[in-house]
């Protein structure tokens, strides 16, 4: 898995698994649970939400690594900086979400910010994949407008 895009999809998958765990825990196993103390909330966030948080942190790490520590891959254009910005936006949303939960004042707005950041990452990653395929086709001489045969003349 050398491509940063493969790592992005891995951490998106970790986040999806975290959301599934959260939905099962809240929806099926403990539908009426609401932590009443700071300590209960810390325990809740570090267990039930842990997989989601690991996915968010991994997404930030891999986009930072790809942007700052690796040579730029052809065809990615601004997709990688956008993916990094989206990952940072999601991290901000999830940190804010955890903070308001620790204050025992749940608020849906931070979750929306996190979801927006994730949507930016996913969109940028899809665009980067398309750009990389077009760049590879151009290198092989199969790009748009490139002649595939020698004209007679």
N, CA, C and O atoms as a GROMACS GRO file, in nm:
protein
  612
    1UNK      N    1   0.084  -0.119   0.000
    1UNK     CA    2   0.000   0.000   0.000
    1UNK      C    3   0.088   0.124   0.000
    1UNK      O    4   0.098   0.195   0.100
    2UNK      N    5   0.152   0.149  -0.112
    2UNK     CA    6   0.239   0.264  -0.120
    2UNK      C    7   0.168   0.394  -0.151
    2UNK      O    8   0.221   0.502  -0.124
    3UNK      N    9   0.050   0.387  -0.207
    3UNK     CA   10  -0.022   0.507  -0.246
    3UNK      C   11  -0.089   0.571  -0.125
    3UNK      O   12  -0.148   0.501  -0.042
    4UNK      N   13  -0.079   0.702  -0.115
    4UNK     CA   14  -0.146   0.770  -0.004
    4UNK      C   15  -0.296   0.750  -0.014
    4UNK      O   16  -0.366   0.747   0.087
    5UNK      N   17  -0.347   0.737  -0.138
    5UNK     CA   18  -0.491   0.718  -0.153
    5UNK      C   19  -0.537   0.586  -0.091
    5UNK      O   20  -0.645   0.580  -0.033
    6UNK      N   21  -0.457   0.482  -0.103
    6UNK     CA   22  -0.492   0.353  -0.041
    6UNK      C   23  -0.499   0.367   0.110
    6UNK      O   24  -0.587   0.310   0.175
    7UNK      N   25  -0.405   0.442   0.167
    7UNK     CA   26  -0.407   0.465   0.312
    7UNK      C   27  -0.528   0.548   0.354
    7UNK      O   28  -0.588   0.524   0.459
    8UNK      N   29  -0.564   0.646   0.272
    8UNK     CA   30  -0.683   0.726   0.302
    8UNK      C   31  -0.805   0.635   0.308
    8UNK      O   32  -0.884   0.643   0.402
    9UNK      N   33  -0.820   0.548   0.208
    9UNK     CA   34  -0.937   0.458   0.207
    9UNK      C   35  -0.934   0.364   0.326
    9UNK      O   36  -1.039   0.328   0.380
   10UNK      N   37  -0.814   0.323   0.368
   10UNK     CA   38  -0.804   0.236   0.487
   10UNK      C   39  -0.857   0.309   0.610
   10UNK      O   40  -0.935   0.252   0.686
   11UNK      N   41  -0.816   0.433   0.629
   11UNK     CA   42  -0.861   0.506   0.748
   11UNK      C   43  -1.006   0.552   0.738
   11UNK      O   44  -1.073   0.567   0.840
   12UNK      N   45  -1.056   0.573   0.617
   12UNK     CA   46  -1.200   0.598   0.602
   12UNK      C   47  -1.275   0.472   0.645
   12UNK      O   48  -1.378   0.480   0.712
   13UNK      N   49  -1.224   0.356   0.607
   13UNK     CA   50  -1.285   0.229   0.649
   13UNK      C   51  -1.283   0.211   0.800
   13UNK      O   52  -1.380   0.162   0.858
   14UNK      N   53  -1.173   0.251   0.864
   14UNK     CA   54  -1.165   0.245   1.011
   14UNK      C   55  -1.273   0.334   1.071
   14UNK      O   56  -1.339   0.296   1.168
   15UNK      N   57  -1.290   0.452   1.014
   15UNK     CA   58  -1.394   0.543   1.065
   15UNK      C   59  -1.534   0.486   1.046
   15UNK      O   60  -1.618   0.496   1.134
   16UNK      N   61  -1.558   0.426   0.931
   16UNK     CA   62  -1.689   0.365   0.906
   16UNK      C   63  -1.713   0.254   1.010
   16UNK      O   64  -1.823   0.244   1.065
   17UNK      N   65  -1.612   0.173   1.036
   17UNK     CA   66  -1.624   0.069   1.138
   17UNK      C   67  -1.654   0.131   1.274
   17UNK      O   68  -1.733   0.078   1.352
   18UNK      N   69  -1.589   0.244   1.304
   18UNK     CA   70  -1.615   0.314   1.430
   18UNK      C   71  -1.757   0.366   1.440
   18UNK      O   72  -1.817   0.361   1.547
   19UNK      N   73  -1.810   0.415   1.330
   19UNK     CA   74  -1.949   0.462   1.329
   19UNK      C   75  -2.045   0.345   1.348
   19UNK      O   76  -2.146   0.358   1.417
   20UNK      N   77  -2.014   0.231   1.288
   20UNK     CA   78  -2.098   0.112   1.305
   20UNK      C   79  -2.096   0.068   1.451
   20UNK      O   80  -2.202   0.037   1.507
   21UNK      N   81  -1.978   0.064   1.512
   21UNK     CA   82  -1.968   0.028   1.654
   21UNK      C   83  -2.050   0.126   1.738
   21UNK      O   84  -2.125   0.085   1.827
   22UNK      N   85  -2.036   0.254   1.710
   22UNK     CA   86  -2.110   0.357   1.784
   22UNK      C   87  -2.262   0.340   1.766
   22UNK      O   88  -2.337   0.350   1.863
   23UNK      N   89  -2.305   0.313   1.644
   23UNK     CA   90  -2.448   0.295   1.618
   23UNK      C   91  -2.503   0.172   1.689
   23UNK      O   92  -2.612   0.176   1.745
   24UNK      N   93  -2.428   0.063   1.686
   24UNK     CA   94  -2.473  -0.058   1.756
   24UNK      C   95  -2.478  -0.034   1.906
   24UNK      O   96  -2.573  -0.074   1.973
   25UNK      N   97  -2.374   0.032   1.959
   25UNK     CA   98  -2.368   0.055   2.103
   25UNK      C   99  -2.483   0.144   2.148
   25UNK      O  100  -2.554   0.112   2.244
   26UNK      N  101  -2.501   0.258   2.078
   26UNK     CA  102  -2.606   0.352   2.118
   26UNK      C  103  -2.746   0.306   2.077
   26UNK      O  104  -2.842   0.325   2.151
   27UNK      N  105  -2.757   0.244   1.959
   27UNK     CA  106  -2.888   0.210   1.907
   27UNK      C  107  -2.944   0.078   1.956
   27UNK      O  108  -3.065   0.065   1.975
   28UNK      N  109  -2.858  -0.021   1.976
   28UNK     CA  110  -2.906  -0.153   2.013
   28UNK      C  111  -2.873  -0.194   2.156
   28UNK      O  112  -2.959  -0.243   2.229
   29UNK      N  113  -2.748  -0.174   2.195
   29UNK     CA  114  -2.705  -0.224   2.325
   29UNK      C  115  -2.744  -0.134   2.442
   29UNK      O  116  -2.784  -0.182   2.548
   30UNK      N  117  -2.731  -0.003   2.423
   30UNK     CA  118  -2.757   0.093   2.531
   30UNK      C  119  -2.833   0.214   2.477
   30UNK      O  120  -2.779   0.325   2.478
   31UNK      N  121  -2.955   0.196   2.430
   31UNK     CA  122  -3.024   0.307   2.361
   31UNK      C  123  -3.055   0.428   2.450
   31UNK      O  124  -3.075   0.537   2.397
   32UNK      N  125  -3.060   0.412   2.580
   32UNK     CA  126  -3.097   0.525   2.667
   32UNK      C  127  -2.980   0.573   2.753
   32UNK      O  128  -2.999   0.647   2.849
   33UNK      N  129  -2.858   0.530   2.718
   33UNK     CA  130  -2.742   0.567   2.798
   33UNK      C  131  -2.702   0.712   2.772
   33UNK      O  132  -2.685   0.752   2.657
   34UNK      N  133  -2.686   0.788   2.877
   34UNK     CA  134  -2.631   0.923   2.872
   34UNK      C  135  -2.536   0.939   2.989
   34UNK      O  136  -2.579   0.937   3.104
   35UNK      N  137  -2.407   0.954   2.962
   35UNK     CA  138  -2.312   0.974   3.072
   35UNK      C  139  -2.353   1.095   3.156
   35UNK      O  140  -2.390   1.200   3.102
   36UNK      N  141  -2.345   1.081   3.288
   36UNK     CA  142  -2.386   1.190   3.377
   36UNK      C  143  -2.271   1.262   3.442
   36UNK      O  144  -2.288   1.370   3.499
   37UNK      N  145  -2.152   1.203   3.432
   37UNK     CA  146  -2.036   1.268   3.493
   37UNK      C  147  -1.924   1.278   3.389
   37UNK      O  148  -1.926   1.210   3.286
   38UNK      N  149  -1.830   1.362   3.419
   38UNK     CA  150  -1.712   1.378   3.333
   38UNK      C  151  -1.640   1.244   3.318
   38UNK      O  152  -1.600   1.207   3.207
   39UNK      N  153  -1.623   1.172   3.427
   39UNK     CA  154  -1.552   1.045   3.425
   39UNK      C  155  -1.624   0.942   3.338
   39UNK      O  156  -1.560   0.868   3.262
   40UNK      N  157  -1.756   0.937   3.348
   40UNK     CA  158  -1.833   0.846   3.263
   40UNK      C  159  -1.817   0.882   3.115
   40UNK      O  160  -1.807   0.795   3.029
   41UNK      N  161  -1.815   1.011   3.088
   41UNK     CA  162  -1.802   1.055   2.949
   41UNK      C  163  -1.663   1.022   2.895
   41UNK      O  164  -1.649   0.979   2.781
   42UNK      N  165  -1.560   1.042   2.977
   42UNK     CA  166  -1.424   1.006   2.934
   42UNK      C  167  -1.418   0.857   2.902
   42UNK      O  168  -1.364   0.818   2.799
   43UNK      N  169  -1.472   0.776   2.990
   43UNK     CA  170  -1.474   0.632   2.968
   43UNK      C  171  -1.549   0.598   2.839
   43UNK      O  172  -1.506   0.513   2.761
   44UNK      N  173  -1.662   0.664   2.818
   44UNK     CA  174  -1.742   0.640   2.698
   44UNK      C  175  -1.665   0.680   2.571
   44UNK      O  176  -1.660   0.603   2.475
   45UNK      N  177  -1.605   0.797   2.571
   45UNK     CA  178  -1.534   0.845   2.452
   45UNK      C  179  -1.409   0.762   2.423
   45UNK      O  180  -1.374   0.743   2.306
   46UNK      N  181  -1.343   0.711   2.526
   46UNK     CA  182  -1.220   0.634   2.504
   46UNK      C  183  -1.246   0.487   2.478
   46UNK      O  184  -1.152   0.410   2.457
   47UNK      N  185  -1.372   0.446   2.480
   47UNK     CA  186  -1.403   0.307   2.446
   47UNK      C  187  -1.491   0.302   2.321
   47UNK      O  188  -1.448   0.254   2.217
   48UNK      N  189  -1.612   0.351   2.332
   48UNK     CA  190  -1.708   0.341   2.222
   48UNK      C  191  -1.664   0.422   2.101
   48UNK      O  192  -1.684   0.378   1.987
   49UNK      N  193  -1.605   0.537   2.122
   49UNK     CA  194  -1.566   0.625   2.011
   49UNK      C  195  -1.420   0.606   1.968
   49UNK      O  196  -1.374   0.674   1.876
   50UNK      N  197  -1.349   0.514   2.032
   50UNK     CA  198  -1.206   0.500   2.006
   50UNK      C  199  -1.174   0.467   1.860
   50UNK      O  200  -1.084   0.527   1.802
   51UNK      N  201  -1.246   0.374   1.802
   51UNK     CA  202  -1.217   0.335   1.664
   51UNK      C  203  -1.236   0.453   1.568
   51UNK      O  204  -1.156   0.473   1.476
   52UNK      N  205  -1.341   0.531   1.589
   52UNK     CA  206  -1.363   0.650   1.507
   52UNK      C  207  -1.245   0.747   1.523
   52UNK      O  208  -1.194   0.799   1.424
   53UNK      N  209  -1.203   0.771   1.647
   53UNK     CA  210  -1.093   0.864   1.671
   53UNK      C  211  -0.963   0.815   1.609
   53UNK      O  212  -0.885   0.895   1.558
   54UNK      N  213  -0.938   0.683   1.614
   54UNK     CA  214  -0.818   0.629   1.550
   54UNK      C  215  -0.822   0.652   1.400
   54UNK      O  216  -0.719   0.681   1.339
   55UNK      N  217  -0.938   0.638   1.339
   55UNK     CA  218  -0.952   0.665   1.196
   55UNK      C  219  -0.927   0.811   1.162
   55UNK      O  220  -0.863   0.841   1.061
   56UNK      N  221  -0.978   0.902   1.246
   56UNK     CA  222  -0.958   1.046   1.222
   56UNK      C  223  -0.810   1.081   1.235
   56UNK      O  224  -0.756   1.152   1.150
   57UNK      N  225  -0.746   1.032   1.340
   57UNK     CA  226  -0.603   1.061   1.360
   57UNK      C  227  -0.519   1.000   1.247
   57UNK      O  228  -0.426   1.063   1.198
   58UNK      N  229  -0.553   0.877   1.207
   58UNK     CA  230  -0.481   0.813   1.098
   58UNK      C  231  -0.496   0.889   0.968
   58UNK      O  232  -0.400   0.901   0.892
   59UNK      N  233  -0.615   0.941   0.941
   59UNK     CA  234  -0.639   1.019   0.820
   59UNK      C  235  -0.555   1.146   0.821
   59UNK      O  236  -0.498   1.184   0.718
   60UNK      N  237  -0.547   1.212   0.934
   60UNK     CA  238  -0.463   1.332   0.945
   60UNK      C  239  -0.316   1.297   0.922
   60UNK      O  240  -0.244   1.367   0.851
   61UNK      N  241  -0.272   1.188   0.984
   61UNK     CA  242  -0.132   1.148   0.972
   61UNK      C  243  -0.095   1.113   0.828
   61UNK      O  244   0.009   1.156   0.778
   62UNK      N  245  -0.179   1.036   0.761
   62UNK     CA  246  -0.145   0.992   0.626
   62UNK      C  247  -0.150   1.107   0.526
   62UNK      O  248  -0.067   1.113   0.435
   63UNK      N  249  -0.245   1.199   0.541
   63UNK     CA  250  -0.248   1.312   0.447
   63UNK      C  251  -0.131   1.407   0.473
   63UNK      O  252  -0.076   1.464   0.379
   64UNK      N  253  -0.094   1.424   0.600
   64UNK     CA  254   0.024   1.507   0.631
   64UNK      C  255   0.150   1.442   0.575
   64UNK      O  256   0.234   1.509   0.515
   65UNK      N  257   0.163   1.312   0.595
   65UNK     CA  258   0.279   1.237   0.544
   65UNK      C  259   0.287   1.249   0.392
   65UNK      O  260   0.394   1.275   0.336
   66UNK      N  261   0.175   1.231   0.325
   66UNK     CA  262   0.175   1.237   0.179
   66UNK      C  263   0.206   1.378   0.129
   66UNK      O  264   0.274   1.394   0.028
   67UNK      N  265   0.157   1.478   0.200
   67UNK     CA  266   0.176   1.616   0.154
   67UNK      C  267   0.317   1.667   0.184
   67UNK      O  268   0.377   1.734   0.100
   68UNK      N  269   0.369   1.636   0.302
   68UNK     CA  270   0.495   1.698   0.345
   68UNK      C  271   0.617   1.608   0.336
   68UNK      O  272   0.729   1.659   0.328
   69UNK      N  273   0.602   1.477   0.338
   69UNK     CA  274   0.719   1.390   0.347
   69UNK      C  275   0.744   1.308   0.221
   69UNK      O  276   0.849   1.244   0.210
   70UNK      N  277   0.652   1.308   0.126
   70UNK     CA  278   0.669   1.227   0.008
   70UNK      C  279   0.679   1.314  -0.115
   70UNK      O  280   0.623   1.424  -0.118
   71UNK      N  281   0.748   1.267  -0.218
   71UNK     CA  282   0.746   1.341  -0.345
   71UNK      C  283   0.605   1.342  -0.402
   71UNK      O  284   0.533   1.243  -0.392
   72UNK      N  285   0.567   1.450  -0.461
   72UNK     CA  286   0.432   1.467  -0.517
   72UNK      C  287   0.413   1.370  -0.632
   72UNK      O  288   0.500   1.357  -0.718
   73UNK      N  289   0.301   1.302  -0.633
   73UNK     CA  290   0.268   1.209  -0.741
   73UNK      C  291   0.206   1.287  -0.856
   73UNK      O  292   0.130   1.381  -0.834
   74UNK      N  293   0.238   1.249  -0.979
   74UNK     CA  294   0.181   1.321  -1.093
   74UNK      C  295   0.030   1.305  -1.098
   74UNK      O  296  -0.024   1.200  -1.066
   75UNK      N  297  -0.036   1.411  -1.140
   75UNK     CA  298  -0.179   1.406  -1.162
   75UNK      C  299  -0.264   1.439  -1.041
   75UNK      O  300  -0.386   1.441  -1.052
   76UNK      N  301  -0.202   1.464  -0.924
   76UNK     CA  302  -0.284   1.490  -0.806
   76UNK      C  303  -0.327   1.636  -0.797
   76UNK      O  304  -0.426   1.666  -0.731
   77UNK      N  305  -0.255   1.726  -0.862
   77UNK     CA  306  -0.294   1.868  -0.861
   77UNK      C  307  -0.312   1.919  -0.718
   77UNK      O  308  -0.224   1.903  -0.634
   78UNK      N  309  -0.427   1.982  -0.693
   78UNK     CA  310  -0.453   2.035  -0.560
   78UNK      C  311  -0.530   1.937  -0.472
   78UNK      O  312  -0.568   1.970  -0.360
   79UNK      N  313  -0.551   1.815  -0.522
   79UNK     CA  314  -0.630   1.717  -0.447
   79UNK      C  315  -0.566   1.682  -0.314
   79UNK      O  316  -0.635   1.674  -0.212
   80UNK      N  317  -0.435   1.662  -0.313
   80UNK     CA  318  -0.369   1.625  -0.187
   80UNK      C  319  -0.374   1.737  -0.084
   80UNK      O  320  -0.408   1.710   0.031
   81UNK      N  321  -0.344   1.863  -0.119
   81UNK     CA  322  -0.363   1.970  -0.020
   81UNK      C  323  -0.508   1.981   0.028
   81UNK      O  324  -0.532   2.009   0.145
   82UNK      N  325  -0.604   1.958  -0.062
   82UNK     CA  326  -0.745   1.961  -0.021
   82UNK      C  327  -0.777   1.846   0.074
   82UNK      O  328  -0.850   1.865   0.172
   83UNK      N  329  -0.722   1.728   0.047
   83UNK     CA  330  -0.744   1.614   0.135
   83UNK      C  331  -0.687   1.642   0.274
   83UNK      O  332  -0.750   1.610   0.375
   84UNK      N  333  -0.570   1.703   0.277
   84UNK     CA  334  -0.509   1.738   0.406
   84UNK      C  335  -0.595   1.840   0.480
   84UNK      O  336  -0.618   1.827   0.600
   85UNK      N  337  -0.642   1.942   0.408
   85UNK     CA  338  -0.728   2.044   0.471
   85UNK      C  339  -0.857   1.980   0.522
   85UNK      O  340  -0.903   2.014   0.632
   86UNK      N  341  -0.915   1.891   0.446
   86UNK     CA  342  -1.035   1.821   0.491
   86UNK      C  343  -1.010   1.738   0.614
   86UNK      O  344  -1.093   1.734   0.706
   87UNK      N  345  -0.895   1.669   0.618
   87UNK     CA  346  -0.861   1.589   0.736
   87UNK      C  347  -0.843   1.677   0.859
   87UNK      O  348  -0.883   1.640   0.969
   88UNK      N  349  -0.782   1.794   0.840
   88UNK     CA  350  -0.765   1.885   0.953
   88UNK      C  351  -0.901   1.941   0.999
   88UNK      O  352  -0.924   1.958   1.118
   89UNK      N  353  -0.990   1.968   0.904
   89UNK     CA  354  -1.124   2.015   0.938
   89UNK      C  355  -1.199   1.907   1.015
   89UNK      O  356  -1.268   1.936   1.113
   90UNK      N  357  -1.186   1.783   0.971
   90UNK     CA  358  -1.252   1.675   1.043
   90UNK      C  359  -1.195   1.660   1.183
   90UNK      O  360  -1.269   1.640   1.279
   91UNK      N  361  -1.064   1.670   1.196
   91UNK     CA  362  -1.001   1.662   1.328
   91UNK      C  363  -1.055   1.771   1.419
   91UNK      O  364  -1.086   1.745   1.535
   92UNK      N  365  -1.065   1.893   1.367
   92UNK     CA  366  -1.120   2.004   1.445
   92UNK      C  367  -1.263   1.973   1.490
   92UNK      O  368  -1.297   1.994   1.606
   93UNK      N  369  -1.345   1.924   1.397
   93UNK     CA  370  -1.483   1.891   1.431
   93UNK      C  371  -1.492   1.783   1.538
   93UNK      O  372  -1.573   1.793   1.630
   94UNK      N  373  -1.408   1.680   1.527
   94UNK     CA  374  -1.412   1.571   1.625
   94UNK      C  375  -1.356   1.615   1.761
   94UNK      O  376  -1.405   1.571   1.865
   95UNK      N  377  -1.256   1.701   1.760
   95UNK     CA  378  -1.204   1.753   1.888
   95UNK      C  379  -1.311   1.840   1.955
   95UNK      O  380  -1.332   1.830   2.076
   96UNK      N  381  -1.377   1.923   1.878
   96UNK     CA  382  -1.484   2.007   1.931
   96UNK      C  383  -1.598   1.919   1.982
   96UNK      O  384  -1.654   1.944   2.089
   97UNK      N  385  -1.632   1.816   1.906
   97UNK     CA  386  -1.736   1.722   1.945
   97UNK      C  387  -1.702   1.657   2.080
   97UNK      O  388  -1.787   1.650   2.169
   98UNK      N  389  -1.579   1.610   2.094
   98UNK     CA  390  -1.537   1.549   2.222
   98UNK      C  391  -1.542   1.653   2.334
   98UNK      O  392  -1.585   1.622   2.446
   99UNK      N  393  -1.498   1.773   2.306
   99UNK     CA  394  -1.497   1.879   2.408
   99UNK      C  395  -1.638   1.907   2.460
   99UNK      O  396  -1.659   1.914   2.581
  100UNK      N  397  -1.735   1.924   2.369
  100UNK     CA  398  -1.871   1.955   2.416
  100UNK      C  399  -1.931   1.834   2.488
  100UNK      O  400  -2.013   1.850   2.579
  101UNK      N  401  -1.892   1.714   2.447
  101UNK     CA  402  -1.938   1.596   2.520
  101UNK      C  403  -1.880   1.594   2.661
  101UNK      O  404  -1.949   1.561   2.758
  102UNK      N  405  -1.753   1.629   2.673
  102UNK     CA  406  -1.689   1.631   2.806
  102UNK      C  407  -1.750   1.740   2.895
  102UNK      O  408  -1.745   1.730   3.018
  103UNK      N  409  -1.807   1.842   2.834
  103UNK     CA  410  -1.877   1.946   2.909
  103UNK      C  411  -2.020   1.903   2.940
  103UNK      O  412  -2.095   1.975   3.006
  104UNK      N  413  -2.057   1.783   2.891
  104UNK     CA  414  -2.192   1.727   2.908
  104UNK      C  415  -2.298   1.817   2.844
  104UNK      O  416  -2.410   1.830   2.894
  105UNK      N  417  -2.260   1.879   2.732
  105UNK     CA  418  -2.350   1.964   2.654
  105UNK      C  419  -2.344   1.924   2.507
  105UNK      O  420  -2.288   1.998   2.427
  106UNK      N  421  -2.398   1.808   2.470
  106UNK     CA  422  -2.389   1.764   2.331
  106UNK      C  423  -2.445   1.868   2.234
  106UNK      O  424  -2.543   1.936   2.262
  107UNK      N  425  -2.381   1.877   2.119
  107UNK     CA  426  -2.416   1.974   2.017
  107UNK      C  427  -2.390   1.908   1.882
  107UNK      O  428  -2.280   1.857   1.860
  108UNK      N  429  -2.486   1.906   1.791
  108UNK     CA  430  -2.465   1.838   1.662
  108UNK      C  431  -2.374   1.914   1.565
  108UNK      O  432  -2.324   1.853   1.470
  109UNK      N  433  -2.352   2.042   1.585
  109UNK     CA  434  -2.274   2.121   1.489
  109UNK      C  435  -2.130   2.069   1.471
  109UNK      O  436  -2.084   2.061   1.357
  110UNK      N  437  -2.058   2.034   1.578
  110UNK     CA  438  -1.922   1.982   1.557
  110UNK      C  439  -1.920   1.855   1.472
  110UNK      O  440  -1.827   1.835   1.394
  111UNK      N  441  -2.021   1.771   1.487
  111UNK     CA  442  -2.026   1.650   1.406
  111UNK      C  443  -2.044   1.684   1.258
  111UNK      O  444  -1.988   1.618   1.171
  112UNK      N  445  -2.122   1.788   1.230
  112UNK     CA  446  -2.140   1.831   1.092
  112UNK      C  447  -2.010   1.883   1.033
  112UNK      O  448  -1.980   1.859   0.916
  113UNK      N  449  -1.933   1.956   1.113
  113UNK     CA  450  -1.802   2.005   1.068
  113UNK      C  451  -1.712   1.886   1.035
  113UNK      O  452  -1.644   1.885   0.933
  114UNK      N  453  -1.711   1.787   1.124
  114UNK     CA  454  -1.631   1.668   1.100
  114UNK      C  455  -1.674   1.594   0.974
  114UNK      O  456  -1.590   1.548   0.897
  115UNK      N  457  -1.804   1.583   0.953
  115UNK     CA  458  -1.856   1.516   0.835
  115UNK      C  459  -1.820   1.593   0.708
  115UNK      O  460  -1.786   1.533   0.606
  116UNK      N  461  -1.827   1.726   0.714
  116UNK     CA  462  -1.786   1.807   0.600
  116UNK      C  463  -1.639   1.784   0.567
  116UNK      O  464  -1.603   1.769   0.450
  117UNK      N  465  -1.554   1.782   0.669
  117UNK     CA  466  -1.412   1.755   0.647
  117UNK      C  467  -1.389   1.619   0.582
  117UNK      O  468  -1.307   1.606   0.491
  118UNK      N  469  -1.461   1.518   0.630
  118UNK     CA  470  -1.448   1.384   0.572
  118UNK      C  471  -1.494   1.384   0.427
  118UNK      O  472  -1.432   1.320   0.342
  119UNK      N  473  -1.603   1.455   0.397
  119UNK     CA  474  -1.652   1.464   0.259
  119UNK      C  475  -1.547   1.529   0.168
  119UNK      O  476  -1.530   1.486   0.053
  120UNK      N  477  -1.478   1.630   0.217
  120UNK     CA  478  -1.371   1.695   0.139
  120UNK      C  479  -1.259   1.595   0.112
  120UNK      O  480  -1.208   1.587   0.000
  121UNK      N  481  -1.221   1.518   0.213
  121UNK     CA  482  -1.114   1.418   0.196
  121UNK      C  483  -1.155   1.316   0.090
  121UNK      O  484  -1.077   1.284   0.000
  122UNK      N  485  -1.277   1.265   0.101
  122UNK     CA  486  -1.323   1.163   0.007
  122UNK      C  487  -1.328   1.220  -0.136
  122UNK      O  488  -1.282   1.155  -0.230
  123UNK      N  489  -1.384   1.339  -0.151
  123UNK     CA  490  -1.391   1.400  -0.284
  123UNK      C  491  -1.252   1.425  -0.342
  123UNK      O  492  -1.229   1.398  -0.460
  124UNK      N  493  -1.161   1.475  -0.261
  124UNK     CA  494  -1.025   1.503  -0.309
  124UNK      C  495  -0.953   1.374  -0.344
  124UNK      O  496  -0.876   1.371  -0.441
  125UNK      N  497  -0.976   1.268  -0.269
  125UNK     CA  498  -0.910   1.141  -0.296
  125UNK      C  499  -0.962   1.080  -0.425
  125UNK      O  500  -0.885   1.024  -0.503
  126UNK      N  501  -1.091   1.089  -0.448
  126UNK     CA  502  -1.148   1.041  -0.575
  126UNK      C  503  -1.090   1.122  -0.691
  126UNK      O  504  -1.051   1.065  -0.793
  127UNK      N  505  -1.085   1.254  -0.676
  127UNK     CA  506  -1.028   1.339  -0.782
  127UNK      C  507  -0.881   1.307  -0.807
  127UNK      O  508  -0.837   1.305  -0.922
  128UNK      N  509  -0.806   1.280  -0.700
  128UNK     CA  510  -0.664   1.247  -0.716
  128UNK      C  511  -0.648   1.115  -0.791
  128UNK      O  512  -0.558   1.102  -0.874
  129UNK      N  513  -0.734   1.020  -0.763
  129UNK     CA  514  -0.728   0.892  -0.834
  129UNK      C  515  -0.755   0.908  -0.982
  129UNK      O  516  -0.688   0.848  -1.066
  130UNK      N  517  -0.853   0.990  -1.014
  130UNK     CA  518  -0.883   1.017  -1.156
  130UNK      C  519  -0.768   1.091  -1.222
  130UNK      O  520  -0.731   1.060  -1.335
  131UNK      N  521  -0.712   1.188  -1.151
  131UNK     CA  522  -0.599   1.264  -1.206
  131UNK      C  523  -0.478   1.176  -1.228
  131UNK      O  524  -0.407   1.191  -1.328
  132UNK      N  525  -0.454   1.084  -1.135
  132UNK     CA  526  -0.339   0.994  -1.149
  132UNK      C  527  -0.357   0.901  -1.268
  132UNK      O  528  -0.261   0.871  -1.340
  133UNK      N  529  -0.479   0.854  -1.290
  133UNK     CA  530  -0.504   0.767  -1.406
  133UNK      C  531  -0.483   0.843  -1.536
  133UNK      O  532  -0.427   0.789  -1.632
  134UNK      N  533  -0.529   0.970  -1.541
  134UNK     CA  534  -0.509   1.051  -1.662
  134UNK      C  535  -0.361   1.080  -1.684
  134UNK      O  536  -0.315   1.079  -1.798
  135UNK      N  537  -0.286   1.107  -1.577
  135UNK     CA  538  -0.143   1.133  -1.590
  135UNK      C  539  -0.070   1.009  -1.640
  135UNK      O  540   0.020   1.020  -1.723
  136UNK      N  541  -0.109   0.891  -1.591
  136UNK     CA  542  -0.046   0.767  -1.636
  136UNK      C  543  -0.078   0.742  -1.783
  136UNK      O  544   0.008   0.696  -1.858
  137UNK      N  545  -0.200   0.772  -1.824
  137UNK     CA  546  -0.237   0.755  -1.965
  137UNK      C  547  -0.158   0.852  -2.053
  137UNK      O  548  -0.117   0.815  -2.163
  138UNK      N  549  -0.137   0.973  -2.007
  138UNK     CA  550  -0.059   1.071  -2.083
  138UNK      C  551   0.085   1.025  -2.099
  138UNK      O  552   0.144   1.042  -2.206
  139UNK      N  553   0.142   0.967  -1.995
  139UNK     CA  554   0.280   0.919  -2.001
  139UNK      C  555   0.292   0.807  -2.103
  139UNK      O  556   0.392   0.798  -2.174
  140UNK      N  557   0.189   0.722  -2.112
  140UNK     CA  558   0.191   0.612  -2.209
  140UNK      C  559   0.151   0.658  -2.349
  140UNK      O  560   0.152   0.577  -2.442
  141UNK      N  561   0.117   0.786  -2.364
  141UNK     CA  562   0.078   0.837  -2.496
  141UNK      C  563  -0.066   0.809  -2.530
  141UNK      O  564  -0.105   0.812  -2.647
  142UNK      N  565  -0.147   0.780  -2.429
  142UNK     CA  566  -0.287   0.749  -2.453
  142UNK      C  567  -0.378   0.861  -2.406
  142UNK      O  568  -0.500   0.843  -2.398
  143UNK      N  569  -0.321   0.973  -2.374
  143UNK     CA  570  -0.400   1.083  -2.320
  143UNK      C  571  -0.493   1.144  -2.423
  143UNK      O  572  -0.489   1.112  -2.542
  144UNK      N  573  -0.575   1.232  -2.374
  144UNK     CA  574  -0.671   1.299  -2.460
  144UNK      C  575  -0.598   1.379  -2.566
  144UNK      O  576  -0.511   1.460  -2.535
  145UNK      N  577  -0.632   1.357  -2.689
  145UNK     CA  578  -0.576   1.435  -2.798
  145UNK      C  579  -0.443   1.384  -2.850
  145UNK      O  580  -0.392   1.436  -2.949
  146UNK      N  581  -0.386   1.285  -2.787
  146UNK     CA  582  -0.258   1.231  -2.834
  146UNK      C  583  -0.285   1.134  -2.948
  146UNK      O  584  -0.370   1.045  -2.935
  147UNK      N  585  -0.216   1.148  -3.059
  147UNK     CA  586  -0.240   1.056  -3.171
  147UNK      C  587  -0.196   0.915  -3.135
  147UNK      O  588  -0.092   0.895  -3.073
  148UNK      N  589  -0.277   0.817  -3.175
  148UNK     CA  590  -0.244   0.676  -3.146
  148UNK      C  591  -0.181   0.608  -3.266
  148UNK      O  592  -0.138   0.493  -3.256
  149UNK      N  593  -0.175   0.675  -3.376
  149UNK     CA  594  -0.111   0.621  -3.494
  149UNK      C  595  -0.046   0.736  -3.571
  149UNK      O  596  -0.076   0.853  -3.549
  150UNK      N  597   0.042   0.701  -3.658
  150UNK     CA  598   0.108   0.803  -3.738
  150UNK      C  599   0.019   0.838  -3.856
  150UNK      O  600  -0.024   0.749  -3.930
  151UNK      N  601  -0.008   0.966  -3.874
  151UNK     CA  602  -0.092   1.004  -3.990
  151UNK      C  603  -0.017   0.978  -4.120
  151UNK      O  604   0.105   0.991  -4.128
  152UNK      N  605  -0.093   0.941  -4.221
  152UNK     CA  606  -0.032   0.919  -4.352
  152UNK      C  607  -0.005   1.053  -4.417
  152UNK      O  608  -0.086   1.145  -4.408
  153UNK      N  609   0.100   1.061  -4.478
  153UNK     CA  610   0.122   1.190  -4.538
  153UNK      C  611   0.222   1.195  -4.636
  153UNK      O  612   0.249   1.301  -4.692
   0.00000   0.00000   0.00000
